[in-house]
Amino acid sequence: MARMIPTPIWGTLLEKAATDNGFDLEGAREGEWIPFASSQTSLRIWLRVLDGPLYGVALSRREICRALADPGTPWTDAWPPGACAALRLGNVA
């Protein structure tokens, strides 16, 4: 698949997905990762656009990754600092 170049619309799409799921605090970008935190939980997430129609999500708590009903494919490349699990996902939902 061809590498997608993240454009401002992708950042907005990832921000909306995070906010819609309770991650209302956006942090400073860490490379291609956009970090989000929540005012309601200690879990932190990082989102990014990958190749083709794939997205990456990194999580600060490994047990959350294991608890997801459809966890996607494990991410084997470098994670952002503070992450302890990461997945490749087929859609932004």
PDB file of N, CA, C and O in Angstrom:
ATOM      1  N   MET A   1       0.830  -1.180   0.000  1.00  0.00           N
ATOM      2  CA  MET A   1       0.000   0.000   0.000  1.00  0.00           C
ATOM      3  C   MET A   1       0.873   1.242   0.000  1.00  0.00           C
ATOM      4  O   MET A   1       1.980   1.238   0.539  1.00  0.00           O
ATOM      5  N   ALA A   2       0.371   2.290  -0.602  1.00  0.00           N
ATOM      6  CA  ALA A   2       1.104   3.551  -0.633  1.00  0.00           C
ATOM      7  C   ALA A   2       1.008   4.236   0.719  1.00  0.00           C
ATOM      8  O   ALA A   2       0.000   4.135   1.418  1.00  0.00           O
ATOM      9  N   ARG A   3       2.062   4.921   1.066  1.00  0.00           N
ATOM     10  CA  ARG A   3       2.108   5.652   2.341  1.00  0.00           C
ATOM     11  C   ARG A   3       1.183   6.855   2.251  1.00  0.00           C
ATOM     12  O   ARG A   3       1.293   7.654   1.321  1.00  0.00           O
ATOM     13  N   MET A   4       0.262   6.991   3.221  1.00  0.00           N
ATOM     14  CA  MET A   4      -0.620   8.147   3.257  1.00  0.00           C
ATOM     15  C   MET A   4       0.109   9.297   3.931  1.00  0.00           C
ATOM     16  O   MET A   4       0.738   9.117   4.974  1.00  0.00           O
ATOM     17  N   ILE A   5       0.026  10.441   3.351  1.00  0.00           N
ATOM     18  CA  ILE A   5       0.593  11.647   3.958  1.00  0.00           C
ATOM     19  C   ILE A   5      -0.489  12.260   4.839  1.00  0.00           C
ATOM     20  O   ILE A   5      -1.509  12.721   4.328  1.00  0.00           O
ATOM     21  N   PRO A   6      -0.283  12.272   6.160  1.00  0.00           N
ATOM     22  CA  PRO A   6      -1.294  12.887   7.020  1.00  0.00           C
ATOM     23  C   PRO A   6      -1.469  14.370   6.691  1.00  0.00           C
ATOM     24  O   PRO A   6      -0.493  15.119   6.627  1.00  0.00           O
ATOM     25  N   THR A   7      -2.679  14.774   6.490  1.00  0.00           N
ATOM     26  CA  THR A   7      -3.011  16.163   6.211  1.00  0.00           C
ATOM     27  C   THR A   7      -3.788  16.702   7.408  1.00  0.00           C
ATOM     28  O   THR A   7      -4.163  15.931   8.292  1.00  0.00           O
ATOM     29  N   PRO A   8      -4.035  18.001   7.453  1.00  0.00           N
ATOM     30  CA  PRO A   8      -4.784  18.549   8.591  1.00  0.00           C
ATOM     31  C   PRO A   8      -6.118  17.846   8.844  1.00  0.00           C
ATOM     32  O   PRO A   8      -6.545  17.738   9.993  1.00  0.00           O
ATOM     33  N   ILE A   9      -6.781  17.366   7.790  1.00  0.00           N
ATOM     34  CA  ILE A   9      -8.067  16.685   7.975  1.00  0.00           C
ATOM     35  C   ILE A   9      -7.896  15.399   8.788  1.00  0.00           C
ATOM     36  O   ILE A   9      -8.784  15.037   9.560  1.00  0.00           O
ATOM     37  N   TRP A  10      -6.759  14.704   8.619  1.00  0.00           N
ATOM     38  CA  TRP A  10      -6.528  13.478   9.392  1.00  0.00           C
ATOM     39  C   TRP A  10      -6.374  13.805  10.877  1.00  0.00           C
ATOM     40  O   TRP A  10      -6.873  13.073  11.732  1.00  0.00           O
ATOM     41  N   GLY A  11      -5.690  14.893  11.178  1.00  0.00           N
ATOM     42  CA  GLY A  11      -5.564  15.307  12.578  1.00  0.00           C
ATOM     43  C   GLY A  11      -6.917  15.605  13.186  1.00  0.00           C
ATOM     44  O   GLY A  11      -7.179  15.245  14.334  1.00  0.00           O
ATOM     45  N   THR A  12      -7.777  16.260  12.426  1.00  0.00           N
ATOM     46  CA  THR A  12      -9.128  16.576  12.888  1.00  0.00           C
ATOM     47  C   THR A  12      -9.941  15.301  13.091  1.00  0.00           C
ATOM     48  O   THR A  12     -10.677  15.178  14.070  1.00  0.00           O
ATOM     49  N   LEU A  13      -9.806  14.354  12.164  1.00  0.00           N
ATOM     50  CA  LEU A  13     -10.520  13.081  12.274  1.00  0.00           C
ATOM     51  C   LEU A  13     -10.078  12.312  13.519  1.00  0.00           C
ATOM     52  O   LEU A  13     -10.915  11.765  14.238  1.00  0.00           O
ATOM     53  N   LEU A  14      -8.775  12.266  13.777  1.00  0.00           N
ATOM     54  CA  LEU A  14      -8.269  11.568  14.958  1.00  0.00           C
ATOM     55  C   LEU A  14      -8.692  12.286  16.238  1.00  0.00           C
ATOM     56  O   LEU A  14      -9.034  11.642  17.230  1.00  0.00           O
ATOM     57  N   GLU A  15      -8.668  13.611  16.215  1.00  0.00           N
ATOM     58  CA  GLU A  15      -9.106  14.388  17.382  1.00  0.00           C
ATOM     59  C   GLU A  15     -10.581  14.119  17.690  1.00  0.00           C
ATOM     60  O   GLU A  15     -10.953  13.956  18.852  1.00  0.00           O
ATOM     61  N   LYS A  16     -11.414  14.072  16.655  1.00  0.00           N
ATOM     62  CA  LYS A  16     -12.837  13.798  16.851  1.00  0.00           C
ATOM     63  C   LYS A  16     -13.036  12.395  17.412  1.00  0.00           C
ATOM     64  O   LYS A  16     -13.837  12.204  18.328  1.00  0.00           O
ATOM     65  N   ALA A  17     -12.317  11.411  16.874  1.00  0.00           N
ATOM     66  CA  ALA A  17     -12.445  10.034  17.379  1.00  0.00           C
ATOM     67  C   ALA A  17     -12.066   9.970  18.856  1.00  0.00           C
ATOM     68  O   ALA A  17     -12.746   9.320  19.650  1.00  0.00           O
ATOM     69  N   ALA A  18     -10.982  10.645  19.219  1.00  0.00           N
ATOM     70  CA  ALA A  18     -10.552  10.646  20.625  1.00  0.00           C
ATOM     71  C   ALA A  18     -11.591  11.327  21.514  1.00  0.00           C
ATOM     72  O   ALA A  18     -11.960  10.789  22.558  1.00  0.00           O
ATOM     73  N   THR A  19     -12.058  12.493  21.112  1.00  0.00           N
ATOM     74  CA  THR A  19     -13.033  13.250  21.896  1.00  0.00           C
ATOM     75  C   THR A  19     -14.350  12.481  22.029  1.00  0.00           C
ATOM     76  O   THR A  19     -14.944  12.449  23.106  1.00  0.00           O
ATOM     77  N   ASP A  20     -14.803  11.863  20.939  1.00  0.00           N
ATOM     78  CA  ASP A  20     -16.047  11.089  20.971  1.00  0.00           C
ATOM     79  C   ASP A  20     -15.949   9.906  21.926  1.00  0.00           C
ATOM     80  O   ASP A  20     -16.971   9.393  22.382  1.00  0.00           O
ATOM     81  N   ASN A  21     -14.733   9.471  22.232  1.00  0.00           N
ATOM     82  CA  ASN A  21     -14.526   8.322  23.121  1.00  0.00           C
ATOM     83  C   ASN A  21     -14.014   8.727  24.504  1.00  0.00           C
ATOM     84  O   ASN A  21     -13.477   7.897  25.237  1.00  0.00           O
ATOM     85  N   GLY A  22     -14.182  10.005  24.858  1.00  0.00           N
ATOM     86  CA  GLY A  22     -13.882  10.459  26.207  1.00  0.00           C
ATOM     87  C   GLY A  22     -12.476  10.982  26.446  1.00  0.00           C
ATOM     88  O   GLY A  22     -12.124  11.289  27.585  1.00  0.00           O
ATOM     89  N   PHE A  23     -11.661  11.093  25.402  1.00  0.00           N
ATOM     90  CA  PHE A  23     -10.301  11.612  25.547  1.00  0.00           C
ATOM     91  C   PHE A  23     -10.307  13.081  25.141  1.00  0.00           C
ATOM     92  O   PHE A  23     -10.045  13.433  23.991  1.00  0.00           O
ATOM     93  N   ASP A  24     -10.615  13.924  26.122  1.00  0.00           N
ATOM     94  CA  ASP A  24     -10.884  15.336  25.887  1.00  0.00           C
ATOM     95  C   ASP A  24      -9.668  16.243  26.031  1.00  0.00           C
ATOM     96  O   ASP A  24      -9.792  17.458  25.874  1.00  0.00           O
ATOM     97  N   LEU A  25      -8.496  15.684  26.325  1.00  0.00           N
ATOM     98  CA  LEU A  25      -7.289  16.491  26.529  1.00  0.00           C
ATOM     99  C   LEU A  25      -6.223  16.102  25.509  1.00  0.00           C
ATOM    100  O   LEU A  25      -5.628  15.029  25.608  1.00  0.00           O
ATOM    101  N   GLU A  26      -5.984  16.970  24.534  1.00  0.00           N
ATOM    102  CA  GLU A  26      -4.978  16.684  23.503  1.00  0.00           C
ATOM    103  C   GLU A  26      -3.629  17.231  23.938  1.00  0.00           C
ATOM    104  O   GLU A  26      -3.539  18.353  24.438  1.00  0.00           O
ATOM    105  N   GLY A  27      -2.587  16.442  23.750  1.00  0.00           N
ATOM    106  CA  GLY A  27      -1.238  16.858  24.105  1.00  0.00           C
ATOM    107  C   GLY A  27      -0.442  17.266  22.875  1.00  0.00           C
ATOM    108  O   GLY A  27      -0.957  17.257  21.757  1.00  0.00           O
ATOM    109  N   ALA A  28       0.808  17.621  23.092  1.00  0.00           N
ATOM    110  CA  ALA A  28       1.702  18.002  21.994  1.00  0.00           C
ATOM    111  C   ALA A  28       2.087  16.756  21.209  1.00  0.00           C
ATOM    112  O   ALA A  28       2.360  15.708  21.796  1.00  0.00           O
ATOM    113  N   ARG A  29       2.110  16.866  19.901  1.00  0.00           N
ATOM    114  CA  ARG A  29       2.461  15.731  19.041  1.00  0.00           C
ATOM    115  C   ARG A  29       3.840  15.182  19.384  1.00  0.00           C
ATOM    116  O   ARG A  29       4.758  15.919  19.743  1.00  0.00           O
ATOM    117  N   GLU A  30       3.950  13.868  19.263  1.00  0.00           N
ATOM    118  CA  GLU A  30       5.199  13.158  19.510  1.00  0.00           C
ATOM    119  C   GLU A  30       5.549  12.430  18.217  1.00  0.00           C
ATOM    120  O   GLU A  30       5.190  11.266  18.038  1.00  0.00           O
ATOM    121  N   GLY A  31       6.251  13.118  17.319  1.00  0.00           N
ATOM    122  CA  GLY A  31       6.499  12.560  15.992  1.00  0.00           C
ATOM    123  C   GLY A  31       5.182  12.498  15.243  1.00  0.00           C
ATOM    124  O   GLY A  31       4.498  13.513  15.107  1.00  0.00           O
ATOM    125  N   GLU A  32       4.817  11.315  14.754  1.00  0.00           N
ATOM    126  CA  GLU A  32       3.552  11.141  14.038  1.00  0.00           C
ATOM    127  C   GLU A  32       2.395  10.789  14.971  1.00  0.00           C
ATOM    128  O   GLU A  32       1.252  10.692  14.524  1.00  0.00           O
ATOM    129  N   TRP A  33       2.673  10.600  16.243  1.00  0.00           N
ATOM    130  CA  TRP A  33       1.641  10.250  17.221  1.00  0.00           C
ATOM    131  C   TRP A  33       1.003  11.514  17.805  1.00  0.00           C
ATOM    132  O   TRP A  33       1.696  12.488  18.100  1.00  0.00           O
ATOM    133  N   ILE A  34      -0.317  11.489  17.968  1.00  0.00           N
ATOM    134  CA  ILE A  34      -1.049  12.562  18.639  1.00  0.00           C
ATOM    135  C   ILE A  34      -1.527  12.006  19.974  1.00  0.00           C
ATOM    136  O   ILE A  34      -2.357  11.097  19.988  1.00  0.00           O
ATOM    137  N   PRO A  35      -1.029  12.525  21.103  1.00  0.00           N
ATOM    138  CA  PRO A  35      -1.438  11.996  22.408  1.00  0.00           C
ATOM    139  C   PRO A  35      -2.733  12.633  22.917  1.00  0.00           C
ATOM    140  O   PRO A  35      -3.012  13.811  22.693  1.00  0.00           O
ATOM    141  N   PHE A  36      -3.513  11.796  23.616  1.00  0.00           N
ATOM    142  CA  PHE A  36      -4.746  12.269  24.221  1.00  0.00           C
ATOM    143  C   PHE A  36      -4.846  11.696  25.630  1.00  0.00           C
ATOM    144  O   PHE A  36      -4.417  10.571  25.890  1.00  0.00           O
ATOM    145  N   ALA A  37      -5.411  12.475  26.520  1.00  0.00           N
ATOM    146  CA  ALA A  37      -5.693  12.030  27.881  1.00  0.00           C
ATOM    147  C   ALA A  37      -7.165  12.332  28.143  1.00  0.00           C
ATOM    148  O   ALA A  37      -7.847  12.942  27.320  1.00  0.00           O
ATOM    149  N   SER A  38      -7.633  11.896  29.294  1.00  0.00           N
ATOM    150  CA  SER A  38      -9.025  12.103  29.654  1.00  0.00           C
ATOM    151  C   SER A  38      -9.118  12.747  31.034  1.00  0.00           C
ATOM    152  O   SER A  38      -8.325  12.455  31.929  1.00  0.00           O
ATOM    153  N   SER A  39     -10.085  13.613  31.182  1.00  0.00           N
ATOM    154  CA  SER A  39     -10.326  14.197  32.496  1.00  0.00           C
ATOM    155  C   SER A  39     -11.090  13.218  33.392  1.00  0.00           C
ATOM    156  O   SER A  39     -11.341  13.516  34.560  1.00  0.00           O
ATOM    157  N   GLN A  40     -11.465  12.037  32.846  1.00  0.00           N
ATOM    158  CA  GLN A  40     -12.264  11.063  33.582  1.00  0.00           C
ATOM    159  C   GLN A  40     -11.525   9.775  33.951  1.00  0.00           C
ATOM    160  O   GLN A  40     -12.019   9.003  34.773  1.00  0.00           O
ATOM    161  N   THR A  41     -10.351   9.528  33.359  1.00  0.00           N
ATOM    162  CA  THR A  41      -9.630   8.277  33.602  1.00  0.00           C
ATOM    163  C   THR A  41      -8.125   8.502  33.496  1.00  0.00           C
ATOM    164  O   THR A  41      -7.680   9.510  32.947  1.00  0.00           O
ATOM    165  N   SER A  42      -7.353   7.574  34.015  1.00  0.00           N
ATOM    166  CA  SER A  42      -5.891   7.691  33.944  1.00  0.00           C
ATOM    167  C   SER A  42      -5.322   7.144  32.645  1.00  0.00           C
ATOM    168  O   SER A  42      -4.135   7.330  32.375  1.00  0.00           O
ATOM    169  N   LEU A  43      -6.138   6.472  31.831  1.00  0.00           N
ATOM    170  CA  LEU A  43      -5.668   5.926  30.566  1.00  0.00           C
ATOM    171  C   LEU A  43      -5.281   7.048  29.611  1.00  0.00           C
ATOM    172  O   LEU A  43      -6.017   8.022  29.451  1.00  0.00           O
ATOM    173  N   ARG A  44      -4.124   6.904  28.983  1.00  0.00           N
ATOM    174  CA  ARG A  44      -3.707   7.816  27.912  1.00  0.00           C
ATOM    175  C   ARG A  44      -3.637   7.019  26.619  1.00  0.00           C
ATOM    176  O   ARG A  44      -3.314   5.831  26.631  1.00  0.00           O
ATOM    177  N   ILE A  45      -3.942   7.679  25.496  1.00  0.00           N
ATOM    178  CA  ILE A  45      -3.832   7.047  24.184  1.00  0.00           C
ATOM    179  C   ILE A  45      -3.036   7.942  23.253  1.00  0.00           C
ATOM    180  O   ILE A  45      -2.935   9.150  23.465  1.00  0.00           O
ATOM    181  N   TRP A  46      -2.475   7.336  22.226  1.00  0.00           N
ATOM    182  CA  TRP A  46      -1.791   8.045  21.155  1.00  0.00           C
ATOM    183  C   TRP A  46      -2.382   7.507  19.857  1.00  0.00           C
ATOM    184  O   TRP A  46      -2.533   6.294  19.707  1.00  0.00           O
ATOM    185  N   LEU A  47      -2.714   8.377  18.932  1.00  0.00           N
ATOM    186  CA  LEU A  47      -3.278   7.976  17.647  1.00  0.00           C
ATOM    187  C   LEU A  47      -2.396   8.465  16.517  1.00  0.00           C
ATOM    188  O   LEU A  47      -1.718   9.486  16.636  1.00  0.00           O
ATOM    189  N   ARG A  48      -2.413   7.716  15.403  1.00  0.00           N
ATOM    190  CA  ARG A  48      -1.686   8.148  14.203  1.00  0.00           C
ATOM    191  C   ARG A  48      -2.252   7.462  12.979  1.00  0.00           C
ATOM    192  O   ARG A  48      -2.917   6.432  13.084  1.00  0.00           O
ATOM    193  N   VAL A  49      -1.984   8.039  11.814  1.00  0.00           N
ATOM    194  CA  VAL A  49      -2.359   7.446  10.533  1.00  0.00           C
ATOM    195  C   VAL A  49      -1.181   6.600  10.074  1.00  0.00           C
ATOM    196  O   VAL A  49      -0.029   7.026  10.154  1.00  0.00           O
ATOM    197  N   LEU A  50      -1.484   5.382   9.586  1.00  0.00           N
ATOM    198  CA  LEU A  50      -0.447   4.485   9.078  1.00  0.00           C
ATOM    199  C   LEU A  50      -0.574   4.370   7.563  1.00  0.00           C
ATOM    200  O   LEU A  50      -1.185   5.228   6.925  1.00  0.00           O
ATOM    201  N   ASP A  51      -0.006   3.326   6.987  1.00  0.00           N
ATOM    202  CA  ASP A  51      -0.101   3.081   5.547  1.00  0.00           C
ATOM    203  C   ASP A  51      -1.525   2.710   5.161  1.00  0.00           C
ATOM    204  O   ASP A  51      -2.234   2.035   5.908  1.00  0.00           O
ATOM    205  N   GLY A  52      -1.925   3.163   3.984  1.00  0.00           N
ATOM    206  CA  GLY A  52      -3.246   2.807   3.485  1.00  0.00           C
ATOM    207  C   GLY A  52      -4.331   3.252   4.444  1.00  0.00           C
ATOM    208  O   GLY A  52      -4.203   4.300   5.076  1.00  0.00           O
ATOM    209  N   PRO A  53      -5.395   2.477   4.565  1.00  0.00           N
ATOM    210  CA  PRO A  53      -6.501   2.867   5.448  1.00  0.00           C
ATOM    211  C   PRO A  53      -6.317   2.353   6.875  1.00  0.00           C
ATOM    212  O   PRO A  53      -7.293   1.966   7.516  1.00  0.00           O
ATOM    213  N   LEU A  54      -5.113   2.342   7.368  1.00  0.00           N
ATOM    214  CA  LEU A  54      -4.850   1.834   8.716  1.00  0.00           C
ATOM    215  C   LEU A  54      -4.524   2.963   9.678  1.00  0.00           C
ATOM    216  O   LEU A  54      -3.997   4.008   9.295  1.00  0.00           O
ATOM    217  N   TYR A  55      -4.851   2.722  10.930  1.00  0.00           N
ATOM    218  CA  TYR A  55      -4.578   3.680  11.993  1.00  0.00           C
ATOM    219  C   TYR A  55      -3.812   2.963  13.093  1.00  0.00           C
ATOM    220  O   TYR A  55      -3.900   1.743  13.225  1.00  0.00           O
ATOM    221  N   GLY A  56      -3.067   3.717  13.873  1.00  0.00           N
ATOM    222  CA  GLY A  56      -2.366   3.160  15.022  1.00  0.00           C
ATOM    223  C   GLY A  56      -2.914   3.760  16.291  1.00  0.00           C
ATOM    224  O   GLY A  56      -3.238   4.947  16.347  1.00  0.00           O
ATOM    225  N   VAL A  57      -3.015   2.932  17.308  1.00  0.00           N
ATOM    226  CA  VAL A  57      -3.381   3.404  18.635  1.00  0.00           C
ATOM    227  C   VAL A  57      -2.404   2.783  19.621  1.00  0.00           C
ATOM    228  O   VAL A  57      -2.168   1.575  19.607  1.00  0.00           O
ATOM    229  N   ALA A  58      -1.848   3.618  20.465  1.00  0.00           N
ATOM    230  CA  ALA A  58      -0.975   3.150  21.544  1.00  0.00           C
ATOM    231  C   ALA A  58      -1.669   3.483  22.851  1.00  0.00           C
ATOM    232  O   ALA A  58      -2.361   4.495  22.962  1.00  0.00           O
ATOM    233  N   LEU A  59      -1.478   2.621  23.838  1.00  0.00           N
ATOM    234  CA  LEU A  59      -2.187   2.755  25.112  1.00  0.00           C
ATOM    235  C   LEU A  59      -1.205   2.775  26.271  1.00  0.00           C
ATOM    236  O   LEU A  59      -0.151   2.140  26.217  1.00  0.00           O
ATOM    237  N   SER A  60      -1.556   3.502  27.309  1.00  0.00           N
ATOM    238  CA  SER A  60      -0.689   3.577  28.488  1.00  0.00           C
ATOM    239  C   SER A  60      -0.922   2.422  29.455  1.00  0.00           C
ATOM    240  O   SER A  60      -0.168   2.267  30.416  1.00  0.00           O
ATOM    241  N   ARG A  61      -1.960   1.602  29.219  1.00  0.00           N
ATOM    242  CA  ARG A  61      -2.259   0.481  30.109  1.00  0.00           C
ATOM    243  C   ARG A  61      -2.473  -0.787  29.289  1.00  0.00           C
ATOM    244  O   ARG A  61      -3.429  -0.883  28.520  1.00  0.00           O
ATOM    245  N   ARG A  62      -1.572  -1.766  29.459  1.00  0.00           N
ATOM    246  CA  ARG A  62      -1.602  -3.005  28.703  1.00  0.00           C
ATOM    247  C   ARG A  62      -2.903  -3.798  28.903  1.00  0.00           C
ATOM    248  O   ARG A  62      -3.393  -4.412  27.955  1.00  0.00           O
ATOM    249  N   GLU A  63      -3.467  -3.794  30.115  1.00  0.00           N
ATOM    250  CA  GLU A  63      -4.667  -4.579  30.371  1.00  0.00           C
ATOM    251  C   GLU A  63      -5.858  -4.076  29.557  1.00  0.00           C
ATOM    252  O   GLU A  63      -6.765  -4.848  29.244  1.00  0.00           O
ATOM    253  N   ILE A  64      -5.862  -2.809  29.218  1.00  0.00           N
ATOM    254  CA  ILE A  64      -6.931  -2.266  28.371  1.00  0.00           C
ATOM    255  C   ILE A  64      -6.809  -2.844  26.967  1.00  0.00           C
ATOM    256  O   ILE A  64      -7.812  -3.200  26.349  1.00  0.00           O
ATOM    257  N   CYS A  65      -5.603  -2.935  26.472  1.00  0.00           N
ATOM    258  CA  CYS A  65      -5.365  -3.511  25.148  1.00  0.00           C
ATOM    259  C   CYS A  65      -5.870  -4.954  25.108  1.00  0.00           C
ATOM    260  O   CYS A  65      -6.511  -5.359  24.138  1.00  0.00           O
ATOM    261  N   ARG A  66      -5.587  -5.724  26.149  1.00  0.00           N
ATOM    262  CA  ARG A  66      -6.020  -7.127  26.213  1.00  0.00           C
ATOM    263  C   ARG A  66      -7.535  -7.239  26.339  1.00  0.00           C
ATOM    264  O   ARG A  66      -8.112  -8.232  25.897  1.00  0.00           O
ATOM    265  N   ALA A  67      -8.188  -6.249  26.928  1.00  0.00           N
ATOM    266  CA  ALA A  67      -9.631  -6.307  27.173  1.00  0.00           C
ATOM    267  C   ALA A  67     -10.479  -5.902  25.964  1.00  0.00           C
ATOM    268  O   ALA A  67     -11.687  -6.136  25.957  1.00  0.00           O
ATOM    269  N   LEU A  68      -9.879  -5.313  24.971  1.00  0.00           N
ATOM    270  CA  LEU A  68     -10.652  -4.888  23.806  1.00  0.00           C
ATOM    271  C   LEU A  68     -11.248  -6.098  23.093  1.00  0.00           C
ATOM    272  O   LEU A  68     -10.581  -7.122  22.942  1.00  0.00           O
ATOM    273  N   ALA A  69     -12.501  -5.982  22.656  1.00  0.00           N
ATOM    274  CA  ALA A  69     -13.184  -7.096  22.002  1.00  0.00           C
ATOM    275  C   ALA A  69     -12.530  -7.455  20.666  1.00  0.00           C
ATOM    276  O   ALA A  69     -12.387  -8.635  20.348  1.00  0.00           O
ATOM    277  N   ASP A  70     -12.140  -6.466  19.897  1.00  0.00           N
ATOM    278  CA  ASP A  70     -11.492  -6.696  18.603  1.00  0.00           C
ATOM    279  C   ASP A  70     -10.229  -5.854  18.591  1.00  0.00           C
ATOM    280  O   ASP A  70     -10.245  -4.724  18.102  1.00  0.00           O
ATOM    281  N   PRO A  71      -9.136  -6.385  19.120  1.00  0.00           N
ATOM    282  CA  PRO A  71      -7.963  -5.548  19.355  1.00  0.00           C
ATOM    283  C   PRO A  71      -7.151  -5.155  18.132  1.00  0.00           C
ATOM    284  O   PRO A  71      -6.197  -4.389  18.272  1.00  0.00           O
ATOM    285  N   GLY A  72      -7.475  -5.633  16.960  1.00  0.00           N
ATOM    286  CA  GLY A  72      -6.647  -5.287  15.819  1.00  0.00           C
ATOM    287  C   GLY A  72      -5.382  -6.137  15.800  1.00  0.00           C
ATOM    288  O   GLY A  72      -5.343  -7.222  16.382  1.00  0.00           O
ATOM    289  N   THR A  73      -4.361  -5.641  15.134  1.00  0.00           N
ATOM    290  CA  THR A  73      -3.092  -6.344  15.001  1.00  0.00           C
ATOM    291  C   THR A  73      -2.046  -5.669  15.881  1.00  0.00           C
ATOM    292  O   THR A  73      -1.938  -4.443  15.866  1.00  0.00           O
ATOM    293  N   PRO A  74      -1.277  -6.432  16.643  1.00  0.00           N
ATOM    294  CA  PRO A  74      -0.247  -5.801  17.477  1.00  0.00           C
ATOM    295  C   PRO A  74       0.716  -4.949  16.652  1.00  0.00           C
ATOM    296  O   PRO A  74       1.117  -5.334  15.553  1.00  0.00           O
ATOM    297  N   TRP A  75       1.072  -3.815  17.183  1.00  0.00           N
ATOM    298  CA  TRP A  75       2.016  -2.874  16.557  1.00  0.00           C
ATOM    299  C   TRP A  75       3.404  -3.276  17.020  1.00  0.00           C
ATOM    300  O   TRP A  75       3.662  -3.351  18.222  1.00  0.00           O
ATOM    301  N   THR A  76       4.292  -3.533  16.083  1.00  0.00           N
ATOM    302  CA  THR A  76       5.630  -3.997  16.459  1.00  0.00           C
ATOM    303  C   THR A  76       6.703  -2.928  16.303  1.00  0.00           C
ATOM    304  O   THR A  76       7.829  -3.122  16.762  1.00  0.00           O
ATOM    305  N   ASP A  77       6.385  -1.817  15.671  1.00  0.00           N
ATOM    306  CA  ASP A  77       7.360  -0.732  15.529  1.00  0.00           C
ATOM    307  C   ASP A  77       7.444   0.059  16.831  1.00  0.00           C
ATOM    308  O   ASP A  77       6.790  -0.282  17.817  1.00  0.00           O
ATOM    309  N   ALA A  78       8.243   1.106  16.827  1.00  0.00           N
ATOM    310  CA  ALA A  78       8.454   1.916  18.036  1.00  0.00           C
ATOM    311  C   ALA A  78       7.154   2.571  18.504  1.00  0.00           C
ATOM    312  O   ALA A  78       6.382   3.099  17.704  1.00  0.00           O
ATOM    313  N   TRP A  79       6.933   2.523  19.821  1.00  0.00           N
ATOM    314  CA  TRP A  79       5.785   3.162  20.447  1.00  0.00           C
ATOM    315  C   TRP A  79       6.197   4.534  20.952  1.00  0.00           C
ATOM    316  O   TRP A  79       7.386   4.791  21.140  1.00  0.00           O
ATOM    317  N   PRO A  80       5.235   5.416  21.174  1.00  0.00           N
ATOM    318  CA  PRO A  80       5.571   6.709  21.774  1.00  0.00           C
ATOM    319  C   PRO A  80       5.974   6.523  23.240  1.00  0.00           C
ATOM    320  O   PRO A  80       5.566   5.543  23.864  1.00  0.00           O
ATOM    321  N   PRO A  81       6.758   7.430  23.794  1.00  0.00           N
ATOM    322  CA  PRO A  81       7.138   7.328  25.200  1.00  0.00           C
ATOM    323  C   PRO A  81       5.905   7.284  26.104  1.00  0.00           C
ATOM    324  O   PRO A  81       4.983   8.083  25.940  1.00  0.00           O
ATOM    325  N   GLY A  82       5.889   6.355  27.050  1.00  0.00           N
ATOM    326  CA  GLY A  82       4.774   6.206  27.974  1.00  0.00           C
ATOM    327  C   GLY A  82       3.783   5.128  27.580  1.00  0.00           C
ATOM    328  O   GLY A  82       2.967   4.716  28.405  1.00  0.00           O
ATOM    329  N   ALA A  83       3.833   4.660  26.341  1.00  0.00           N
ATOM    330  CA  ALA A  83       2.922   3.608  25.894  1.00  0.00           C
ATOM    331  C   ALA A  83       3.457   2.245  26.295  1.00  0.00           C
ATOM    332  O   ALA A  83       4.669   2.033  26.337  1.00  0.00           O
ATOM    333  N   CYS A  84       2.548   1.318  26.589  1.00  0.00           N
ATOM    334  CA  CYS A  84       2.985  -0.048  26.929  1.00  0.00           C
ATOM    335  C   CYS A  84       2.293  -1.092  26.058  1.00  0.00           C
ATOM    336  O   CYS A  84       2.507  -2.290  26.246  1.00  0.00           O
ATOM    337  N   ALA A  85       1.473  -0.656  25.115  1.00  0.00           N
ATOM    338  CA  ALA A  85       0.832  -1.544  24.148  1.00  0.00           C
ATOM    339  C   ALA A  85       0.417  -0.692  22.963  1.00  0.00           C
ATOM    340  O   ALA A  85       0.117   0.492  23.112  1.00  0.00           O
ATOM    341  N   ALA A  86       0.400  -1.305  21.775  1.00  0.00           N
ATOM    342  CA  ALA A  86      -0.024  -0.572  20.584  1.00  0.00           C
ATOM    343  C   ALA A  86      -0.620  -1.531  19.568  1.00  0.00           C
ATOM    344  O   ALA A  86      -0.231  -2.696  19.492  1.00  0.00           O
ATOM    345  N   LEU A  87      -1.563  -1.031  18.794  1.00  0.00           N
ATOM    346  CA  LEU A  87      -2.273  -1.843  17.802  1.00  0.00           C
ATOM    347  C   LEU A  87      -2.402  -1.106  16.485  1.00  0.00           C
ATOM    348  O   LEU A  87      -2.398   0.124  16.435  1.00  0.00           O
ATOM    349  N   ARG A  88      -2.519  -1.890  15.412  1.00  0.00           N
ATOM    350  CA  ARG A  88      -2.901  -1.371  14.092  1.00  0.00           C
ATOM    351  C   ARG A  88      -4.404  -1.643  13.955  1.00  0.00           C
ATOM    352  O   ARG A  88      -4.867  -2.747  14.243  1.00  0.00           O
ATOM    353  N   LEU A  89      -5.147  -0.647  13.522  1.00  0.00           N
ATOM    354  CA  LEU A  89      -6.599  -0.774  13.389  1.00  0.00           C
ATOM    355  C   LEU A  89      -7.013  -0.458  11.971  1.00  0.00           C
ATOM    356  O   LEU A  89      -6.392   0.368  11.302  1.00  0.00           O
ATOM    357  N   GLY A  90      -8.079  -1.126  11.505  1.00  0.00           N
ATOM    358  CA  GLY A  90      -8.552  -0.939  10.137  1.00  0.00           C
ATOM    359  C   GLY A  90      -9.464   0.253   9.939  1.00  0.00           C
ATOM    360  O   GLY A  90      -9.757   0.616   8.799  1.00  0.00           O
ATOM    361  N   ASN A  91      -9.924   0.878  11.024  1.00  0.00           N
ATOM    362  CA  ASN A  91     -10.749   2.074  10.867  1.00  0.00           C
ATOM    363  C   ASN A  91     -10.611   2.951  12.096  1.00  0.00           C
ATOM    364  O   ASN A  91     -10.149   2.511  13.148  1.00  0.00           O
ATOM    365  N   VAL A  92     -11.010   4.167  11.945  1.00  0.00           N
ATOM    366  CA  VAL A  92     -10.825   5.141  13.016  1.00  0.00           C
ATOM    367  C   VAL A  92     -11.823   4.941  14.166  1.00  0.00           C
ATOM    368  O   VAL A  92     -11.586   5.409  15.280  1.00  0.00           O
ATOM    369  N   ALA A  93     -12.928   4.255  13.901  1.00  0.00           N
ATOM    370  CA  ALA A  93     -13.915   4.005  14.963  1.00  0.00           C
ATOM    371  C   ALA A  93     -13.299   3.161  16.061  1.00  0.00           C
ATOM    372  O   ALA A  93     -13.968   2.842  17.044  1.00  0.00           O
TER     373      ALA A  93
END
